[in-house]
């Protein structure tokens, strides 16, 4: 690591310089393996496979033994950079200009991983032989992709080897405007589906010889769009359904198509499960279709249920660390999209906290280096509190 940069900034820069666009490892996990092994961590690099999805490399690193077992989770894979000419600094150059670190993954989420790595190493150096418990990293290369060969399988792999986690922080960029704005303590669920209507292809001038599927699909999707699922509650915002495509695949003006389909996504709160939501959607469509429309609905297998973390000790320790370093009292939020926390919540209490997310997935993704150092300080303060409480307890 460069002597002129802080550990968090140096690690983030080196990670950004690894072109780890999903599903490519790009050298990012290899870099972390070298860094952590040199400091005494045991590191494994399992590769998971599944039909119709790319193979994905993952990393699990651990140090210590016994309880409590705290794990930091995240991903080194990033979304594509787009046109490199649109960037003011190379997307994988890791350049720093005017106190800002630029590059794909700077906030989502190589910066979070770098801050936690720097915090963990500093914490362990200071604790020395007095450290008791277990500290681990659970890092995937498949969060921005299908999320089939990543965190979900890595958690099962770790459990099969006897690892039992007590708490987890995911380093996703949770803050909307400034570091310390928000901790994610839960997420709404997600359910996607495809609605199709079958017709009979024909000439637009002879509609009596055809059966246009588009009006029927419009009727179905209008019915779905008009549903008020709930009003939300004190924990979650209201459930919303969004129609994301309406496709016919017909380039001609004089042809009635044979088939039309639409796709939708629902973000739902804890008033619903995937099963009850599927039943409600199917009921609405059945009523709107009537007896004669030839229609079908299929739901994607990558849905996830909502969850809410209620571990007051975990939330309080992180909140106090954030307030001490930033002066802000973080909101406890359940907004936004999905993350790999949806898998982790099945194994231990999990919250999410990382950098400011305003530039994630954008051209010129970036973060102030001061935020990286402050985030590392928050994580280190949290680790000191978390492990000290376990010893006192």
VENLINNOR-V715757 format. One line per field, one symbol per residue. ss: DSSP state (H for helix, E for strand, - for the rest). phi: phi as a letter, one per 40 degrees, with the letter a starting at -180 (. if undefined). Layout:
BEGIN
ss: ???
phi: ???
END
This chain:
BEGIN
ss: ------HHHHHHHHHH----E------HHHHHHHHHH----EEE--EEEE--EEEEEEEEEEEEE---EEEEEEE--E-----HHH---------EE--EEE-------HHHHHHHHHHHHHHHHHHHHH--EEEEEEEE----------HHHHHHHHHH------EEEE----E------EEE-EE-EEEEEEEEEE-E-EE---HHH-E--HHHHHHHHHHHH--------------EEEEEEEE-------EE--EEEEEEEEEE-----HHHHHHHHHHHHHHHH-----EEEEE----E--EE---HHHHHHHHHHHHHHH----EEE-------HHHH----EEEE---E---------EEEHHHHHHHHHHHHHHHHHHHHHHHH-
phi: .cccbcdccccccccccccccdbccggcccccdcccccbgccbbbcbbbacgbccbcbabbaagagccbbbbbaaccbcdcgccccccbdcbcgcbbfgbcbicgdbbbcccccccccccccdccccfcccbhbbbbbbbbbccbcgcbbddccccdccccgcbccaabcccccccbadhcabcbiaccbababbbbcbbcacccbcccbacccdccdcccccccccbcabgacbbcccbbbcbaabbgbcccbbcccaaabbabbbbcccbbdcccccccccccccccgcbccbabbbccccaccabcbcccccccccccccccbgbccccbbcgccacdcccccbacabbaaccccbcgccgdaaccccccccccccccccdccccccccc
END
